[in-house]
């Protein structure tokens, strides 16, 4: 049987290659003009910092706060290597946190299931021992 998502993945890869070529040509045109390059970097910096700050403000609130922070760092990462490094570090920290969270939830679920299965037989045994009519 064929993978239903294989066509989608191939199509997305084709689209991203075209978009990547377009962005590369566009960025090269900007770099040829020093004053335009400075304006572009200043705009990207201000926009990226603004998005990161908004994301950090939204982190304690319900909603996509961390997603917005990641988007801002991705935007800054298009121009600055330090932002790419921070983004990579954050991704690693998030991956470790997610693994620990899933392990903790699995342990919690296993303890709860063990308690429920063990508690049901224990409760029935205790009820039977307390009832003098069953002996």
C-alpha positions as CSV (number, residue, x, y, z in Angstrom):
1,X,0.0,0.0,0.0
2,X,1.3,3.5,-0.8
3,X,1.9,6.2,1.7
4,X,-0.9,8.8,1.3
5,X,1.4,11.5,2.6
6,X,4.3,10.8,0.3
7,X,2.8,12.9,-2.5
8,X,2.2,15.8,-0.1
9,X,5.8,15.6,1.2
10,X,7.2,15.6,-2.4
11,X,5.0,18.5,-3.4
12,X,6.0,20.5,-0.3
13,X,9.7,19.8,-1.1
14,X,9.3,21.0,-4.6
15,X,7.5,24.2,-3.5
16,X,10.2,24.9,-0.8
17,X,13.0,24.5,-3.4
18,X,11.3,27.1,-5.6
19,X,10.7,29.5,-2.7
20,X,14.3,29.0,-1.5
21,X,15.6,29.9,-4.9
22,X,13.3,33.0,-5.0
23,X,14.5,34.1,-1.6
24,X,18.1,33.6,-2.4
25,X,17.8,35.8,-5.6
26,X,15.9,38.4,-3.7
27,X,18.4,38.5,-0.9
28,X,21.3,38.8,-3.3
29,X,19.7,41.8,-4.9
30,X,19.4,43.5,-1.5
31,X,23.0,42.7,-0.6
32,X,24.3,44.4,-3.8
33,X,23.1,47.7,-2.5
34,X,24.8,48.5,0.9
35,X,22.2,51.1,2.0
36,X,19.3,48.7,1.2
37,X,21.1,45.9,3.1
38,X,21.4,48.0,6.2
39,X,17.7,49.0,6.0
40,X,16.7,45.4,5.5
41,X,18.8,44.2,8.5
42,X,17.4,47.0,10.7
43,X,13.8,46.1,9.7
44,X,14.4,42.4,10.3
45,X,16.0,43.1,13.6
46,X,13.2,45.3,14.9
47,X,10.5,43.0,13.6
48,X,12.2,39.9,15.1
49,X,12.8,41.5,18.5
50,X,9.2,42.7,18.5
51,X,7.9,39.3,17.8
52,X,10.1,37.7,20.4
53,X,9.0,40.3,23.0
54,X,5.4,39.8,22.2
55,X,5.9,36.0,22.4
56,X,7.6,36.3,25.8
57,X,4.7,38.5,27.1
58,X,2.2,35.9,25.9
59,X,4.1,32.9,27.4
60,X,2.3,33.0,30.8
61,X,-1.1,33.6,29.1
62,X,-3.1,30.9,27.4
63,X,-2.2,30.7,23.7
64,X,0.8,30.2,21.5
65,X,3.4,32.2,23.4
66,X,6.4,29.9,22.8
67,X,5.4,29.4,19.2
68,X,5.6,33.2,18.7
69,X,9.0,33.3,20.4
70,X,10.3,30.5,18.1
71,X,8.9,32.4,15.0
72,X,10.7,35.6,16.2
73,X,14.0,33.7,16.7
74,X,13.6,32.1,13.2
75,X,13.1,35.6,11.7
76,X,16.2,36.9,13.5
77,X,18.0,33.7,12.5
78,X,17.7,34.7,8.9
79,X,20.3,37.4,9.5
80,X,22.1,36.5,12.7
81,X,24.1,33.4,13.6
82,X,23.6,34.0,17.4
83,X,19.8,33.7,16.9
84,X,20.2,30.4,15.0
85,X,22.4,29.1,17.9
86,X,19.8,30.2,20.5
87,X,17.0,28.7,18.4
88,X,18.9,25.4,18.2
89,X,19.5,25.4,21.9
90,X,15.9,26.1,22.7
91,X,14.8,23.3,20.4
92,X,17.1,20.8,22.2
93,X,15.8,22.0,25.6
94,X,12.2,21.7,24.4
95,X,12.9,18.2,23.0
96,X,14.4,17.1,26.4
97,X,11.5,18.6,28.3
98,X,9.0,16.9,26.0
99,X,10.7,13.5,26.5
100,X,10.7,13.9,30.3
101,X,7.1,15.1,30.3
102,X,6.0,12.0,28.2
103,X,8.0,9.6,30.5
104,X,6.5,11.2,33.6
105,X,3.0,10.9,32.2
106,X,3.6,7.3,31.2
107,X,4.8,6.5,34.7
108,X,1.8,8.3,36.2
109,X,-0.6,6.4,34.0
110,X,1.1,3.1,34.9
111,X,0.9,3.8,38.6
112,X,-2.8,4.8,38.3
113,X,-3.6,1.6,36.3
114,X,-1.7,-0.5,38.8
115,X,-3.6,1.2,41.7
116,X,-7.0,0.7,40.0
117,X,-6.4,-3.0,39.2
118,X,-4.8,-3.7,42.5
119,X,-7.3,-1.6,44.4
120,X,-10.3,-3.3,42.9
121,X,-9.3,-6.8,44.0
122,X,-8.1,-5.5,47.4
123,X,-11.4,-3.7,48.0
124,X,-13.4,-6.8,47.1
125,X,-11.3,-9.0,49.3
126,X,-11.7,-6.6,52.2
127,X,-15.4,-6.4,51.8
128,X,-15.7,-10.1,51.7
129,X,-13.7,-10.5,54.9
130,X,-15.8,-7.9,56.7
131,X,-19.1,-9.6,55.8
132,X,-19.8,-12.5,58.3
133,X,-22.6,-13.9,56.1
134,X,-20.1,-15.1,53.4
135,X,-18.0,-17.2,55.7
